[in-house]
């Protein structure tokens, strides 16, 4: 699976991003277990997921800050 692009994430609604974020975290946990047990074949997937999670969290945080600034 390819990394999500910032433009793709920005097009999503906040709830969709949160859902994808939860899914990504679940997948990350499963991949970590596979890595510990020696079953993981594609370790680069961990890096891609970690960065996707960071992108989604950053975009959510930017939206929150923009909403606060807009309310002032």
C-alpha positions in Angstrom: 0.0 0.0 0.0 1.3 3.4 -0.9 1.6 6.3 1.5 -1.2 8.8 1.6 -0.6 12.1 0.0 -1.3 15.3 1.9 -3.7 16.5 -0.7 -5.7 13.2 -0.4 -5.9 13.7 3.4 -7.0 17.3 3.2 -9.9 16.4 0.9 -11.4 14.2 3.6 -13.7 15.3 6.3 -12.4 15.4 9.9 -14.4 12.3 10.9 -13.1 10.3 7.9 -9.5 11.3 8.9 -10.2 10.1 12.4 -11.5 6.8 11.1 -8.5 6.3 8.9 -6.2 7.3 11.8 -7.8 4.6 14.0 -7.4 2.0 11.3 -3.8 3.0 10.7 -3.0 2.7 14.4 -4.6 -0.8 14.5 -2.6 -1.9 11.5 0.5 -0.5 13.1 -0.1 -2.5 16.2 -0.6 -5.7 14.2 2.6 -5.0 12.2 4.6 -4.5 15.4 3.4 -7.8 16.7 4.4 -9.5 13.4 7.8 -7.9 13.6 8.4 -9.1 17.1 7.3 -12.6 16.2 9.5 -12.6 13.1 6.5 -12.9 10.7 6.8 -9.4 9.1 8.1 -9.6 5.6 7.8 -5.9 4.6 9.3 -3.8 7.3 9.1 -0.6 5.2 5.3 -0.7 5.8 6.0 0.3 9.4 7.7 3.5 8.3 5.0 4.3 5.8 2.3 3.9 8.4 4.1 5.9 11.0 4.4 8.8 8.6 0.8 8.5 7.4 -0.3 8.7 11.1 1.8 11.8 11.6 0.4 13.4 8.5 -3.2 12.8 9.6 -2.5 14.0 13.1 -0.9 17.2 11.7 -3.7 17.9 9.4 -6.3 17.4 12.2 -4.3 19.7 14.5 -4.1 22.4 11.7 -7.9 22.2 11.3 -8.4 22.5 15.0 -6.1 25.6 15.3 -7.8 27.2 12.2 -11.2 26.7 13.9 -10.0 28.3 17.1 -8.4 31.2 15.2 -11.5 31.7 13.2 -13.6 31.8 16.3 -11.6 34.7 17.7 
